[in-house]
């Protein structure tokens, strides 16, 4: 079946599903196309909930949050929530500028969490967003991710089950793609590197980088993007799935031209071709190309995800669990995408706990993509993550190995904690 034919059939099926099962999304889609629904007719599903969404009730009510702690070192910060019975859960703030996120957590968030019933995870999430009307998104959500993921780990410790199982999935290896983060590497060297990783780790898919982040059509080196597309395809062979990420580089005309080069080289997906906030630009590219267009890693406003999905700006939706505000909010995004017939393939560009969170989410979704798995073993953040927790994340035979055990299945290293900056908000 051709890509165009498949997209047509999926859109027909999605349209039927939206009419029958997701009227709020259908209404949003009609509005995005200019038709609109009668004013005041509803329904109005709050903060990314899909019709029929039920708030999580994973553990019995009765235990409260006794304290919220952060432990920050370099680019990373962990959150430890202690319940009133002494049980603990570990989460992670979004990587990078983690000291700022930790400050935001203690100044704007933690006081609204301590004393709350740990069972009320949806209400805790929503209350934090509601309370910060003047300071939404960005660092607020990056900090909120630490609270939410710590609560999910706490649920796992209480129930003795992995988070994936609590979500309705199971623990096991998951399909993964090796994700290159480099633009300072020549096309020939990148091609050689990926071919070697294919043979060493059995990788069946890779992602490369085009352009420059937010680059206004600027390339990392003259002609690099045009050269790397065929070079990598030739090196890895016809059976390896390839993706390309432009990180908001292009205007639609340039993105469409680059996308056609990707199609000629039989790439599977084109990520964030245009500035991510320009949904109409991205939709223009999606409509013009046969290749799947994907995006959403930078977004943290659930209403923006609803618009993105309703207007078919992308084919594949990519929330980052740590950027969007945690697993609970990423789950809502995935359910919006599912109702519209779209695939969810979360962003997880380093091997800190965000990749662990992503594996648990993907293991529970009926319509999901592969795990993004960084191949940058020499990167500073990779070394920081390797020092932070066990077991070390790895790929085997092209699959990401999910840690086993309750909650996230990981053990935080005592020596990492000993060298971290600790802050606490008690009840």
C-alpha positions as CSV (number, residue, x, y, z in Angstrom):
1,X,0.0,0.0,0.0
2,X,1.4,3.4,-0.9
3,X,2.1,6.1,1.7
4,X,-0.6,8.4,0.1
5,X,-3.2,5.6,0.1
6,X,-2.4,4.6,3.7
7,X,-2.7,8.2,4.8
8,X,-6.1,8.6,3.0
9,X,-7.5,5.4,4.6
10,X,-6.2,6.4,8.0
11,X,-7.8,9.8,7.7
12,X,-11.1,8.3,6.7
13,X,-11.0,5.9,9.7
14,X,-9.9,8.6,12.0
15,X,-12.7,10.8,10.8
16,X,-15.2,8.1,11.7
17,X,-13.6,7.5,15.1
18,X,-13.6,11.2,15.9
19,X,-17.3,11.4,15.1
20,X,-18.2,8.4,17.1
21,X,-15.7,8.4,20.0
22,X,-14.2,11.8,20.3
23,X,-16.6,14.6,19.7
24,X,-14.5,17.2,21.4
25,X,-11.6,16.5,19.2
26,X,-13.8,16.4,16.1
27,X,-15.2,19.8,17.1
28,X,-11.8,21.2,17.5
29,X,-10.9,19.8,14.1
30,X,-13.9,21.4,12.5
31,X,-13.1,24.7,14.2
32,X,-9.5,24.5,12.9
33,X,-10.8,24.1,9.4
34,X,-13.2,27.0,9.7
35,X,-16.5,25.2,10.0
36,X,-17.0,25.3,13.7
37,X,-19.6,23.9,16.0
38,X,-22.6,25.9,17.4
39,X,-21.3,28.2,20.1
40,X,-22.0,26.9,23.6
41,X,-22.7,23.4,22.5
42,X,-19.7,21.7,24.1
43,X,-18.4,19.3,25.3
44,X,-15.3,21.0,26.8
45,X,-12.8,18.5,28.0
46,X,-10.3,20.1,30.4
47,X,-6.5,20.1,30.1
48,X,-6.1,17.5,27.4
49,X,-8.7,15.0,28.6
50,X,-10.4,13.0,25.8
51,X,-14.1,12.2,26.1
52,X,-14.6,9.4,28.6
53,X,-11.2,10.1,30.3
54,X,-11.1,8.8,33.8
55,X,-8.7,10.2,36.4
56,X,-6.2,7.7,37.6
57,X,-6.9,5.9,40.9
58,X,-4.0,3.6,41.2
59,X,-3.7,3.3,45.0
60,X,-6.2,3.7,47.8
61,X,-6.7,7.1,49.3
62,X,-5.3,7.9,52.7
63,X,-1.6,8.4,52.4
64,X,-0.4,12.0,52.0
65,X,2.8,13.7,50.7
66,X,5.1,14.2,53.7
67,X,7.9,15.9,51.8
68,X,9.3,16.8,48.4
69,X,13.1,16.8,47.9
70,X,15.3,17.6,44.9
71,X,18.8,16.5,44.2
72,X,20.6,18.4,41.4
73,X,24.0,17.8,39.8
74,X,25.1,19.4,36.6
75,X,22.4,18.9,33.9
76,X,20.2,16.5,35.9
77,X,17.9,16.7,38.9
78,X,16.0,14.0,40.7
79,X,12.8,14.4,42.9
80,X,12.1,12.2,45.9
81,X,8.6,12.2,47.3
82,X,8.1,10.7,50.7
83,X,4.6,9.5,51.7
84,X,3.2,9.8,55.2
85,X,3.9,6.0,55.8
86,X,7.6,6.5,54.9
87,X,7.5,5.0,51.4
88,X,9.3,6.9,48.7
89,X,9.2,7.4,44.9
90,X,11.8,8.8,42.6
91,X,11.2,11.1,39.6
92,X,13.2,13.3,37.4
93,X,13.0,17.0,36.4
94,X,13.6,17.7,32.7
95,X,17.3,17.7,31.9
96,X,19.3,20.8,31.2
97,X,19.1,24.0,33.4
98,X,17.9,21.6,36.1
99,X,19.0,24.0,38.8
100,X,16.4,26.6,37.5
101,X,13.7,23.9,37.3
102,X,14.5,22.8,40.9
103,X,14.1,26.4,42.1
104,X,10.8,26.7,40.3
105,X,9.7,23.4,41.9
106,X,10.3,24.5,45.5
107,X,9.1,28.1,45.0
108,X,5.9,27.5,42.9
109,X,5.0,23.9,43.1
110,X,6.0,21.9,46.2
111,X,3.8,23.8,48.7
112,X,0.8,22.8,46.6
113,X,1.9,19.1,46.8
114,X,2.9,18.5,50.4
115,X,-0.1,17.4,52.5
116,X,-2.1,16.2,49.4
117,X,-3.4,12.7,49.1
118,X,-0.9,10.8,46.9
119,X,-3.7,9.0,45.1
120,X,-4.9,12.2,43.4
121,X,-2.4,12.5,40.7
122,X,-4.6,14.1,38.1
123,X,-5.9,16.7,40.5
124,X,-2.3,17.4,41.7
125,X,-1.2,18.0,38.1
126,X,-4.2,20.2,37.2
127,X,-3.9,22.2,40.4
128,X,-0.3,23.1,39.7
129,X,-1.2,24.3,36.2
130,X,-4.3,26.2,37.4
131,X,-2.4,28.0,40.2
132,X,0.3,29.4,37.9
133,X,-1.9,31.3,35.4
134,X,0.8,33.9,35.1
135,X,3.7,31.4,34.6
136,X,2.5,28.5,32.5
137,X,4.5,25.9,30.6
138,X,8.3,25.8,30.1
139,X,10.1,25.6,33.5
140,X,6.8,25.0,35.4
141,X,6.2,21.8,33.3
142,X,9.8,20.8,33.5
143,X,9.6,20.9,37.3
144,X,6.1,19.3,37.4
145,X,7.5,16.3,35.5
146,X,9.6,15.5,38.6
147,X,6.6,15.5,40.9
148,X,4.4,13.4,38.5
149,X,7.1,10.8,37.8
150,X,8.0,10.5,41.4
151,X,4.3,9.8,42.3
152,X,4.1,7.1,39.6
153,X,7.2,5.4,41.0
154,X,5.6,5.7,44.5
155,X,2.6,3.9,43.2
156,X,4.8,1.1,41.9
157,X,6.6,0.8,45.2
158,X,3.2,0.5,47.0
159,X,1.7,-2.0,44.6
160,X,4.9,-3.9,43.9
161,X,4.3,-3.4,40.1
162,X,6.1,-1.7,37.3
163,X,4.6,1.5,36.0
164,X,4.0,-0.1,32.6
165,X,1.8,-2.7,34.3
166,X,-0.1,-0.1,36.2
167,X,-0.8,1.6,32.9
168,X,-2.1,-1.7,31.4
169,X,1.1,-2.9,29.6
170,X,3.9,-5.2,30.4
171,X,7.7,-5.1,30.9
172,X,9.9,-6.3,28.0
173,X,12.3,-5.2,25.3
174,X,10.9,-2.5,22.9
175,X,11.7,-1.6,19.3
176,X,14.1,1.3,19.3
177,X,16.0,3.6,17.0
178,X,19.5,4.9,17.4
179,X,19.3,8.7,17.7
180,X,22.2,10.8,16.5
181,X,22.6,14.2,18.2
182,X,25.5,15.5,16.1
183,X,25.7,18.1,13.4
184,X,29.4,18.5,13.8
185,X,30.1,15.2,12.0
186,X,30.6,14.9,8.3
187,X,28.2,13.0,6.1
188,X,30.8,10.3,5.4
189,X,31.8,9.9,9.1
190,X,28.1,9.8,10.2
191,X,27.4,7.1,7.6
192,X,30.3,5.0,8.7
193,X,29.4,5.4,12.4
194,X,25.8,4.3,11.8
195,X,26.8,1.3,9.7
196,X,29.1,0.2,12.5
197,X,26.3,0.5,15.1
198,X,24.0,-1.4,12.9
199,X,26.4,-4.3,13.0
200,X,27.5,-4.0,16.6
201,X,24.1,-3.6,18.3
202,X,21.7,-4.9,15.7
203,X,20.1,-1.5,15.2
204,X,17.3,-1.6,12.7
205,X,16.5,2.2,12.7
206,X,18.4,5.5,13.1
207,X,17.7,9.2,13.2
208,X,20.1,11.8,11.8
209,X,20.2,15.6,12.1
210,X,19.6,18.1,9.3
211,X,20.0,21.9,9.2
212,X,20.5,23.8,12.5
213,X,18.1,24.2,15.4
214,X,15.8,27.1,14.7
215,X,18.2,27.8,11.8
216,X,16.2,30.0,9.5
217,X,17.2,27.6,6.6
218,X,20.9,27.6,7.6
219,X,22.9,24.4,7.4
220,X,25.5,23.2,9.9
221,X,28.0,23.2,7.0
222,X,27.5,24.1,3.3
223,X,25.7,21.3,1.6
224,X,25.8,19.0,4.6
225,X,22.1,18.1,4.7
226,X,21.8,17.4,1.0
227,X,24.9,15.1,1.2
228,X,24.1,13.2,4.4
229,X,20.7,12.0,3.3
230,X,22.0,9.7,0.5
231,X,25.3,8.9,2.3
232,X,23.6,7.4,5.3
233,X,21.1,5.4,3.2
234,X,23.9,4.0,1.0
235,X,26.0,3.0,4.1
236,X,23.3,1.3,6.1
237,X,21.5,-0.4,3.2
238,X,17.9,-0.6,2.1
239,X,16.4,-2.4,5.1
240,X,17.2,0.1,7.8
241,X,14.5,2.5,8.8
242,X,15.8,6.1,8.7
243,X,14.4,9.3,10.2
244,X,15.7,12.9,9.9
245,X,15.3,15.7,12.5
246,X,15.5,19.4,11.4
247,X,14.8,20.9,14.9
248,X,12.7,23.8,13.6
249,X,15.1,24.8,10.9
250,X,13.1,25.4,7.7
251,X,10.4,27.5,6.1
252,X,7.8,25.3,4.4
253,X,9.2,25.7,0.9
254,X,12.7,24.6,1.9
255,X,11.3,21.9,4.2
256,X,9.2,20.5,1.3
257,X,12.3,20.4,-1.0
258,X,14.3,18.6,1.7
259,X,11.5,16.3,2.4
260,X,11.4,15.2,-1.2
261,X,15.1,14.4,-1.0
262,X,14.2,12.2,2.0
263,X,11.5,10.5,0.1
264,X,13.8,9.8,-2.8
265,X,16.2,8.1,-0.3
266,X,13.3,6.2,1.2
267,X,13.4,7.7,4.7
268,X,10.5,6.9,7.0
269,X,10.0,10.2,8.9
270,X,10.8,13.9,8.9
271,X,10.8,15.5,12.4
272,X,10.1,19.1,13.3
273,X,10.8,20.5,9.8
274,X,9.5,24.0,10.6
275,X,9.6,26.2,13.8
276,X,7.5,24.1,16.1
277,X,5.2,27.0,17.1
278,X,4.2,27.5,13.4
279,X,1.6,24.7,13.2
280,X,0.3,26.0,9.9
281,X,3.7,25.9,8.4
282,X,4.2,22.3,9.6
283,X,0.8,21.3,8.2
284,X,1.7,22.7,4.9
285,X,4.7,20.4,4.8
286,X,2.7,17.4,6.0
287,X,0.1,18.0,3.2
288,X,2.8,18.3,0.5
289,X,4.9,15.2,1.4
290,X,4.3,11.4,1.4
291,X,6.8,10.9,4.1
292,X,5.5,10.9,7.7
293,X,6.0,14.3,9.4
294,X,6.4,14.3,13.2
295,X,6.6,16.9,15.9
296,X,5.6,18.0,19.4
297,X,8.8,17.4,21.5
298,X,9.0,21.0,22.5
299,X,5.3,21.5,23.3
300,X,3.9,21.5,26.8
301,X,0.5,23.2,26.4
302,X,-2.1,20.4,26.1
303,X,-4.4,22.7,24.2
304,X,-1.7,23.2,21.6
305,X,-1.4,19.4,21.3
306,X,-5.2,19.3,20.7
307,X,-4.9,21.9,18.0
308,X,-1.9,20.1,16.4
309,X,-3.8,16.8,16.3
310,X,-7.1,18.3,15.2
311,X,-5.6,20.2,12.3
312,X,-3.4,17.2,11.2
313,X,-0.3,19.3,11.5
314,X,1.7,16.1,11.9
315,X,1.4,12.4,11.3
316,X,3.2,11.3,14.4
317,X,2.9,13.0,17.8
318,X,6.1,13.3,20.0
319,X,5.5,14.6,23.5
320,X,8.6,14.5,25.8
321,X,7.5,13.2,29.2
322,X,9.9,15.6,31.0
323,X,9.1,18.7,28.9
324,X,5.3,18.2,28.9
325,X,5.0,17.9,32.6
326,X,5.2,14.2,33.4
327,X,3.7,10.8,32.5
328,X,0.1,11.8,33.3
329,X,0.1,14.7,30.9
330,X,2.0,12.7,28.2
331,X,-0.7,9.9,28.6
332,X,-3.4,12.5,27.8
333,X,-1.5,13.6,24.7
334,X,-1.2,10.0,23.6
335,X,-4.9,9.4,24.1
336,X,-5.8,12.5,22.1
337,X,-3.5,11.1,19.3
338,X,-5.0,7.7,19.6
339,X,-8.6,9.1,19.3
340,X,-7.5,10.7,16.0
341,X,-5.8,7.6,14.6
342,X,-2.3,9.0,15.0
343,X,0.9,7.3,16.3
344,X,2.6,8.5,19.5
345,X,6.4,8.3,19.4
346,X,7.7,10.3,22.4
347,X,10.9,12.4,22.3
348,X,13.7,11.0,24.6
349,X,17.0,12.4,23.4
350,X,19.3,11.2,26.3
351,X,19.6,8.1,28.4
352,X,18.6,9.7,31.7
353,X,15.3,8.6,33.3
354,X,13.3,10.2,30.5
355,X,14.1,7.2,28.4
356,X,12.9,4.9,31.2
357,X,9.7,6.8,31.5
358,X,9.2,6.6,27.8
359,X,9.6,2.8,27.7
360,X,6.9,2.4,30.3
361,X,4.5,4.7,28.4
362,X,5.1,3.0,25.1
363,X,4.7,-0.5,26.6
364,X,1.1,0.5,27.5
365,X,0.0,2.2,24.3
366,X,-1.9,0.2,21.6
367,X,-0.7,2.6,18.8
368,X,2.9,3.7,19.5
369,X,6.2,4.1,17.8
370,X,9.7,3.1,18.7
371,X,11.8,4.2,21.7
372,X,14.3,7.0,20.9
373,X,17.7,5.8,22.2
374,X,20.7,8.2,22.1
375,X,23.8,6.8,20.6
376,X,26.0,9.5,22.0
377,X,28.0,7.6,24.6
378,X,30.7,10.3,24.8
379,X,28.2,13.1,25.5
380,X,28.4,14.8,28.9
381,X,24.8,14.1,29.7
382,X,25.2,10.4,28.9
383,X,28.1,10.2,31.4
384,X,26.0,12.0,34.0
385,X,23.0,9.7,33.5
386,X,25.2,6.6,33.7
387,X,26.5,7.8,37.0
388,X,23.0,8.5,38.4
389,X,21.1,5.2,38.4
390,X,21.3,1.4,37.7
391,X,20.8,-0.6,35.6
392,X,22.5,1.1,32.8
393,X,20.2,1.5,29.8
394,X,21.2,-0.5,26.7
395,X,20.1,-1.7,23.3
396,X,20.3,-5.3,22.3
397,X,19.3,-6.7,18.9
398,X,17.8,-3.3,18.0
399,X,15.6,-3.2,21.1
400,X,15.7,-1.1,24.2
401,X,15.9,-3.2,27.4
402,X,13.4,-2.0,30.0
403,X,14.5,-2.1,33.6
404,X,12.5,-4.7,35.7
405,X,11.1,-4.2,39.1
406,X,8.4,-2.1,40.9
407,X,7.9,1.5,39.8
408,X,10.5,2.6,37.2
409,X,12.7,-0.4,38.1
410,X,15.8,1.6,38.7
411,X,18.1,2.2,41.7
412,X,19.4,5.7,42.4
413,X,23.2,5.6,43.2
414,X,24.1,6.8,46.7
415,X,27.3,8.4,45.6
416,X,25.5,10.5,43.0
417,X,23.1,11.7,45.7
418,X,26.0,12.5,48.0
419,X,27.5,14.9,45.5
420,X,24.1,16.6,44.6
421,X,22.6,19.9,45.8
422,X,19.7,18.9,48.0
423,X,16.6,21.0,48.8
424,X,13.5,20.0,50.7
425,X,10.0,21.2,51.2
426,X,8.4,19.5,54.2
427,X,4.7,19.2,55.0
